C-alpha cells in the first residue's frame, strides 16, 4: 500500500518579507525582570521605592543595577506612604 502525503502550499515570498518583525530580533534571551527594568529606565524612571518580597526581588535587584537609579528599601508598608 502506498500512502501519499499532501504537501502544504509554499509560502509566498511577499508574505514572508512583509512581516512587521522581519529583520528584527523577535525574542530576547534576557529574563522578564531585566526587560521590565530596562523598560522602566527607558521611560525615565530614576527612583524606586521598594518593599522587597518574593514577587519583585529579581526586578528590584535589576533596577538597582541601572546607572543613576536611586533605590529606597522599606521594611514595612507604613513608611512607603510617607515617602
C-alpha positions as CSV (number, residue, x, y, z in Angstrom):
1,X,0.0,0.0,0.0
2,X,1.4,3.4,-1.0
3,X,0.4,6.4,1.1
4,X,0.7,9.9,-0.2
5,X,1.2,13.0,2.0
6,X,-0.2,16.2,0.7
7,X,2.3,18.9,1.0
8,X,1.5,22.3,2.4
9,X,1.3,25.1,0.0
10,X,4.6,27.1,-0.2
11,X,4.6,30.5,1.4
12,X,4.7,33.4,-0.9
13,X,7.9,35.4,-0.7
14,X,5.9,38.6,-0.4
15,X,4.1,37.4,2.7
16,X,7.4,36.5,4.5
17,X,9.3,39.6,3.6
18,X,6.5,41.9,4.6
19,X,6.3,40.6,8.1
20,X,6.4,43.6,10.6
21,X,9.2,41.9,12.6
22,X,11.3,41.0,9.5
23,X,15.0,41.6,10.3
24,X,14.3,42.4,13.9
25,X,15.1,40.2,16.9
26,X,11.8,38.7,17.9
27,X,12.7,37.2,21.3
28,X,15.2,38.3,23.9
29,X,17.3,35.9,26.0
30,X,17.0,38.3,28.9
31,X,14.8,37.3,31.8
32,X,11.5,39.2,32.1
33,X,12.6,41.1,35.1
34,X,15.6,42.5,33.2
35,X,13.4,43.5,30.3
36,X,11.0,45.3,32.7
37,X,13.8,47.1,34.5
38,X,15.1,48.4,31.2
39,X,11.6,49.4,30.1
40,X,11.1,51.4,33.3
41,X,14.5,53.1,32.9
42,X,13.8,53.9,29.3
43,X,10.6,55.7,30.3
44,X,12.6,57.9,32.6
45,X,12.1,56.3,36.0
46,X,15.1,57.2,38.2
47,X,13.8,56.4,41.7
48,X,12.4,53.2,43.1
49,X,10.7,52.9,46.4
50,X,10.6,49.2,47.2
51,X,9.1,46.8,49.7
52,X,11.1,43.7,48.9
53,X,9.2,40.5,48.5
54,X,9.5,37.2,46.6
55,X,7.4,38.6,43.8
56,X,9.6,41.6,43.0
57,X,13.1,40.8,44.3
58,X,14.6,40.0,40.9
59,X,13.1,43.1,39.3
60,X,14.1,45.4,42.2
61,X,17.7,44.0,42.0
62,X,17.8,44.6,38.3
63,X,16.5,48.1,38.8
64,X,19.2,48.8,41.5
65,X,22.0,47.8,39.0
66,X,20.9,50.5,36.5
67,X,23.3,53.5,36.5
68,X,21.6,56.6,38.0
69,X,18.8,54.6,39.6
70,X,18.1,55.5,43.3
71,X,16.5,52.7,45.3
72,X,14.9,53.2,48.7
73,X,14.1,50.0,50.5
74,X,11.4,49.9,53.2
75,X,11.0,47.3,55.9
76,X,7.2,47.9,56.4
77,X,4.3,49.3,54.4
78,X,3.7,52.3,56.6
79,X,6.8,54.3,55.7
80,X,6.2,53.9,51.9
81,X,3.2,56.1,52.2
82,X,5.2,58.9,53.7
83,X,7.9,59.0,51.0
